């Protein structure tokens, strides 16, 4: 019997765009002519819940919580059935929420733009506690257009309803995660297993009704569930449980980021009451082998797969097939996903920070794995980091064009661990050469390869933002992390991006092994200076977590930490409890670090003392108050590498000849007129240099297809003229360098 696959992402990931794993797998299956259908059950549940019918049902389900109290205490206080004033207000305004919800969702889907005017009147939407922050943010709305302000207000409105759901209906609800607590640090399967024996929650009932309908329509033989995060785990098991109970003939497999990192030592047989298989790492070959086994019962070939045999969990990796090269896995296929139904929200006004939740992004990968692969907090022992394989720039552009045609969207988020600078350069050149109008962003390392000119090239190709790990802004700790960068270098790179018009987000870390209180405060001061200098636009602090597959987790003694236990759990094993030799409680810094960063992202409070962010005594920073300023003042290196590529982004100039006279001498001269997108400008040269310049600009225009090195251009000049260095650093060339003559 020929297989038919149903591939799903369980609730919840993002509201604004599909998580790409199912699209990647479907794209691969297309290359093998294997029939498949995909679904994002998360957005399906959200749209069912946040609808007129959904809210009517929601308020009806929660109504018993608002019934008169069953008893009073001796003092006359309500006992039990206690509800916050905020939820009481929302319940009282339920008619207003029911009336407005469909219009708001359509607006956030981009289908009802004129509603923005009404939302911005601030008497259209019912308001609860989330709107209390508006007074603090009023100043920010001056920089936002009507559509953005309305999106932000509509987001607050949805968050109010979410707060009501959490308090009155289902405490596990979250827009981008569900029952995440059950998936985090779940060394034992007991708690999750017990939760799955309980009656389905209200959210579960919506999920199961949607799943039931899809199974009846699709009639799959094989059900694949991609579980990227802990917040998808519970729902994945609920889906599998329902299918096992109602369609035992359908085989079920789990893959994705969560099992790849957390379930590598799985041994609890109860997991296989829900799943037939759990696969690890790249999914293409494991899935292909499972399909072959199901269609050929005598086959017993598996690739990185857990299954149950004789009541025991076994791990099989006996397949002779090698993993596919990135050029062979096909183009991600977003068909079946209702891309027009995703909703864009703006949780925070900061323009860089909102990119994760606003807008529809096609997801692609420039390279499998990480080209650096050394950071000591990272899972560098696992294949998804360790096995580095870049995709050729022309193939990436082919995939981009295919996806634009399929989705109608020209925005791309390259979801690399760290995109390689050389490949980013090649991709940018190919995008410009093909004259593609695209918008893209990605994750990087802040390494010195990102020169001013490379950043300008990336911007010209459509790059609007990058995110990268500054981690701990301390050179001692950056060396211990083996990050391969210094704070000074990060400052220069972020300056280059910012001046090119590319926004920068930094991942920040505190609580790294052996990190002192002084280093935490000094790191905050570095971050303050970076924001004050205007070269960092967004950031996020996260506390260090020791993972089993990182160098710190594998060799804790080298980093001054001790594992609390060596016991390996029977279910999830990734986050490891440990004690740090410093004995510092890093948790207490969380609120102050995040509060200060929130203000810095909005361009305020740079003059506050660092002590003002904490309610306990901290040491004064030892960082020079002008450290970042001085780092940026250092003179640039004027040495150009002979093999550097020279390209011209500008257009063809118009040229006029004229004669210049001075003290009885005459020179034949040329005037070039260039038309940049923003302005027109002129340069003048003598006739010989000008005619050479006309010829060389034609050669180094990107659309010409050939890349010329600095050495080749110098040699070409010197076949006809003298003193190339004098010409290269002359005023006319300096002007062209400002308008698109790049050395890469």
Buried (B, 14 or more C-beta within 10 A) or exposed (E): EEBBBBBBBBBBBBBBBBBBBBBBBBBBBBEEEBEBBBBBBBBBBBBBBBBBEBBBBBBEBBEEBBEEEEEEEEEEEEEEEEBBEBBBBBBEBBEBBBBBBBBBBBBBBBEBEEBBEBBBEEEBBBBBBBBEEBEEBEEBBEEBEEBBBBBBBBBBBBBBBBBBBBBBBBEBBBBBBBBBBBBBBBBEBEEBBEBBEEEBBBBBEBBBEBBBEBBEEBEBBBBBBBBBBBBBBBBBBBBBBBBBEEBEEBBBBBBBBBBBBBBBBBBBEBBBEBBBBBBBBBBBBBBBBBBBBBEEEEEEBBBBBBBBEEEEBEBBEEBEEEBBEBEEBBBBBBBBBBBEBBBBBBBBBBBBBBBBBBBBBBBBBBBBBBBBBEBBBBBBBBBBBBBBEBBBBEEBBBBBBBBBEBBEBBBBBBBBBBBBBBBBBBBBBBBBBBEBEBBBBBBBBBBBBBBBBBBBBBBBBBBBBBBBBBBBBBBEBBEBBBBBBBBBBBBBBBBBBBBBEBBBBBBBBBBBBBBBBBBBBBBBBBBBBBBBBEBBBBBBBBEBBBBBBBBBBEEBEEBBBEBEEEEEBBBBBBBBEBEBEBEBEBEEBBEBBBBBBBBBBBBEBEEEEBBEBBEEEBEEBEBEEEBBEEBBEEEEEEEBEEEBBBBBBBEEBEEEEEEEEEEEEEEEBBBBEBEEEEEEBEBBBBBEBBBBBBEBBEBBBBEBEEBBBBBBBBEBBEEEBEEBEEBBEBEBBEBBBEBBBBBB
